[in-house]
Amino acid sequence: MTLPVVIVGGLHADARRAAVDQLLATVPGSVALHHDLATAAEGTVRRVVRDASGPLASGEAPLVNDCACCALREDLVPELWRLAEGGLTRLAVVELWDSVEPRAMAEVVAAHGGGALALTNVITAVDPALVLAYLANGDDLAEAGLAAAATDRRTVGDTWARQLEYAPVLALLDGGEADDEDGALLAQLHPTARRVETGSGELARLAFAGFDTEAAAAAQHPACALLPQEADEAGVSTLVWHRHRPFHPERLYQALEDLCCAAARSRGRFWLADRPDTLLAWDAAGGALCVENSGPWLASLPDAAWEMVPAVRRAAAALSWHPEHGDCCQHLVFTSPGLDREGLERLLDSCLLTDAEYTAGREGWKRLPAAFDALLDPVS
């Protein structure tokens, strides 16, 4: 017998608990597992198993390599297997601790479930009135008491953004505090998500809808991410900036602070003239920017290597293929209340190569100041 497993996560604890309670109340035979990482400083992670009537069991799992999330991964699958073997549980609800990101846990369940476990959906619980406050929070998780390990360097803003954007279902706390701006921001940040109130009976149906971890991972990859489209509603705007000319590395580097503070959330892919073969990922929230090397552009690969590239990425590249640059492009998306669209476009355009710089060609581009070396090639 295969045990359906739904993951419910999110930094908004009240919304998360409301969503889990609703599932336990409406799905007969459902059981929730929650690993509390707040006790990690004491060397353990506390596990609680409950159903609609209350706690059924509790226990502790030791830290693995001083990492609470590692302990969660090591303990979660055996607990789910135990429930599956019992044959009495109709739905296992994995309630993640505050800062645990759903992608990692979804992939663990999918990889180790075998024939006994089936990941049936991932839900992020949201208090709409808190979306902007959490997204704009640049504090380290450690400062907020939410770090999952001593080495955890994530911020509240970027963690919340990934939790929000990964899940295909958003369970919204119906507390009545949110306004039209909050609703518009949420809709523009994740326009493809199914939004349902935490108290709705529809939540139980969505818990069994099905989930594909490979497709979810592809939707997050910078090369083929499902980025938001242009929008403007209730004072919230989304700007989609798409160009084919490469950035001047030094001018872009000097503009980074203004660009990452220009919007509550920005993400996408871009390329630098001095690194023309490298696809770079842009991920910003809470005034903090992460720039990462995401491997080569397809245009820089030999034809024989294309067969090793996932079909979804080849399809995404074909949609915007340029006769000269292939899939190399600037595709950045900025979402925020009060977005200065015209000013942002001017600033971004000013960071591109000028006509004279562009005509120098790739050999000339590689002689430009390597301003991003410190970010992309840090000295260990």
N, C-alpha and C positions, 0 to 999 in steps of 0.2 A: 504493500500500500504506500502510495506517494503522499507525503505531507506537504500541503501548500504552505508557503512561507511568504509573508509580506513584511517589508521593512518600513518602519515609520521613524523618521528622524527630524532634526531641526533644532536650532538654538532657542526657539520660542517654547520653553518647557510647558507652559500652561496649555498652549495649543496642541502640543504633542500628546500630553496626557489626555486631553479631551478627545483627540482622534482615536487613541488606543482604547479608551473607555467605551467609545461608541462601537468600535469593532467587537470588543468583548461582550457588549450588551446585545448586539444584533446578530452575531454569528454563533449559533449554539456549538458548544464543544471547542471554542477558541481559547487559546492560552497565550499569555504575553510573557516574553523573557526580556529582562532589563539588566544590563551590567552597569553599575554605578561606579564611574571612574573617579569620583570625588575622594575615595579612600586610597588612591594610588600612592599618595605621599607616605602612607603607612605600610606600603609594600604589597597591598592586595587590591583586587577588584571584587566588589560585592555583587553577587548575582541574586536576583529575585524572580521567581516564577509565580504568576498569579492568573486567576480567571476573573469572571465578573463578580464572583462572591468574595474575592479577596486573595491574600497570599496563599500559595500552595506549598512552596518550598523556598529555601534560601541557602546560600553557600558562598564560599570565597574561592577565588582563583589567584594564585601567586603571579606577580609580575614576571614578564618574560623579557630579559635584557633591559630591565628598568623601563619597560614600555607598557603602559596600560592598554593601549590599542592592540598590542601584540598579544597580551593576555586575553583580551576579548576574543580575538580571532581564534586562539588556541582552545578557548572554552566554549565558544558559541556552537560550532558544528557538532561536537559530541552531545551537547544538550539537545540540540534539534534532532539528532539521531535517536536519542533516548525517547523523545516524545513520539517520533515516528514509529519506533518499535513497539510502543505501548498500544498503538492502534486506536486510541480514544480521542485524539486531538484532531479536530477538523481543520483548524487553521492556527498556525504559529505566527504570532505577531512579535517581531523583533523590534523592541523600542530602544533606539540608540540613545546613548548619553549625549548631552548637549553638543559638544564640538566634534563628535565622530561623524565623518563624512560617509554618506550612504554608498558611494561608488565602491570603496574598498570592501565594505561588508557584503554588498551585492555580489561582487566578483568572488569572494570567498565562498558564499553559499552556492553559487552556480558551479564553481570549480570542484567543490568537495561534496556536493549533495548526492552524487551518484543517482541511483534510481529511487532513493528514499525521500529526497527533498526536491521540491519544485519551487523556484522563486517566481511568485505570481504577480508581484508589483512592488514598486518603491514609491512611498508617499512622503512628502515633506510637509510638516505642519507649520502653519503660518498665522501669526497675528498681523493682519494687514496694517494696523496702526503703527507697528514697529519695524516695518520693512526698511524704510529710509534710515531710521536711527541706527539699525544694525549694519546696514550697508555702508554708512558713512563713518563707522567706528574703526579707526585705524589702530586701536590699542592691540598689543600682543595678547594672545589668549592667556598667557601666563599672568599678565597684569589683571585680567578679569577672573582669574581662578579657574580657567577652563582648559588649560593645557593638558594634553593627553600623555605627555612625556617631558622629561627635563630638557630635551633637545627640540621641543615643539616651538617653531618660530613663526607659526601662522598668526594672522591677525583675525579679529572678529569679523571685519568686513569681507575679506577674501574667503574665509571659511563659510560664512553665510551665503555668499554668492554661489559657491559651488554646491552647497546643499540645495539651494533654491532651483538652480538651473539643471540639475541632474535628474530630478524626479519628474515623471510624466504626470503625476497627480499632486495637486496642492490642496491640502485640507485647511480651510480657512476658519479661524476662530470667530464665531459670530457674536463678538462682544459689543458691537455698536460704536466703537471708538474711531473707526476708520472713516475717512472722507473720500471724496471723488479723486483727489490727487493720489491718495494711497492706492486706490483701485487701479488708476491709470498706470502708476509706476509698476505695480505688480504685473499687470497685463503686458506691458512693454518689455519688461525684463525677461519674461518667459511666456511669449504669446501662444505657444503650442500646448501649454499645460492644460490639463483638465482641472478646473477649479470647482471645489465642492465644499460646503460648510461641514465643519466637524460633527455637527449634530444630524446630518442628513443620512437617511437610510441608504442613499446611493453609495456611500463610502464602502459599505460591505460588498456591493457588487464589484466596485472598482478594485477591491483587494484581490479579486480572483481573475482580473482582466488579462494577465500575462505580462512578461517582461523579458526583453532580450538584452543581455549585458553587452554583447558585441556591438549591437546597434547603438546602445546608449553611449558606449565609449567612443564610437565613431562620431556621434553627434557633439562630443566635447573636444575632439581633436582639432587643433587650430587649422589644419588643412581643409577640413570639410565640416566644420562646426555649423550647426543650424543657428545662425546669428539672427537677431531681431531685424525687422524691416523698418523703414521710415514710418514715424508716427508722431502725432501731436494732439494731445488731448488733456484737458483739465490742468493745463499748466506744465505738463510733463511732455518732453520731446525725446525722440530717438533720431539721431543723425547717423546715416550710413554714408561713410566716406570711402569711395572706391577710385583708385587711380592705378596706372600701370608704370609710371616713371618711378625710379627708386629714390629713396631718401638720401640726402646728404648727411653722412653720419654725425658730423660735428654740429650742424644746425639742429638736427633732431635732438641730439643729446642735450643741448642747451635749452630746448623747449620742453623737456620731459616733465619738469615740475608743474609748469602751467597746464600741460596736456592731461596729466593724471589727476589734477585737481579740478579740471573743467567739468567733470561729470561725476555723478554718484557711482556709475559703473561704466567701464569701457573694456572692450576685448576685441580680438581679431588676430589677423596675421599681417606681416609686413616684410619688406626687404630693404636692405641697405646697399648702397652702391659699392662699398668696399668689400661686401660679402654677398656677391650676386647669386651664389648658388645655395644660400642658406635661408630656409623658411624660418622666420622668427615669430614667436607667439607674444601677443600683447595681452596682459591681464591686469586690470586695475580696479581697485575698490577701496573706499576709505582713505583716499589720498595716497595709497601705496601702490606702486607699480612693480609687476614682475615681468621681466623680459627673458625669454628662454629660446635656446636653439632647438628647433623641432625637426631637425634633419634637413635633407635636401629637397629642393623643389623638384617636381617631376621633370621639368624641362632640363634639369642638369643631369638626369640619369640616362644611361645608355638604354636603347630600346629593349634589350634583353632583360633589363631589371624591372621593367614595367609589370611583368607577369607576377612578380612577388609583391606588388602593391595591391592593397585591398580594392575591390571593384568600386566601393563607395567613394574612395578617394579619386580614382581615375574619372569617375562620373562627375565629381565636383570640379575637378580641374578642367574638364571638357566644357563645362558651362560658361567659363570665363576665359577660355584660351585666347591668348594674344598672338598674332602672327609673328611678332619679333621676340617677345619675352615669354611665351608659353603661359604657364600658370603663375609666374612671378607677378605679384601685385600687392597693392596696399588695399586691405579690406578691414577697416576699423569701424566699430559701432559704439556710439556714445549715448547713454541714456541718463536723463536727470530732470528733476524739476528746474525750471528757470534756465534751461540750456541756452547759451549764447551761440546759436548755430552759425551765424555769419562770421563771428569772431573766431570760432573754432575752425571753420573751413579755411579762413585766411591764414591762421597760424599753421595749420597742417600743410597747406599749399606752399607756404614760404619755406618749408623744410625739404621740399623736393629739389632735385637737381635743376639748375637753370638750363636754358637752352645751350649755352656755351659749355657748361659742365657735362651735359648729356652727350653732346657731339664728340666728346673726348673718347667715348667708348669704354668697354670694360677694362681694358688695360690702363686707361687713364683713371678710371674710377678707383682702382685698387691702390692708387697712390694718394687718395684722400686721407685726411686724419682718421686714424682708427679709434674713434672716440668711445666705442662700445666694448673695447677689449676688457676693461675692468669688470664690466657686467657679465660678459659672455665667456671670458677666459680668465676667471679669477685664479690668482696664485695660491696654491694650497700650502 
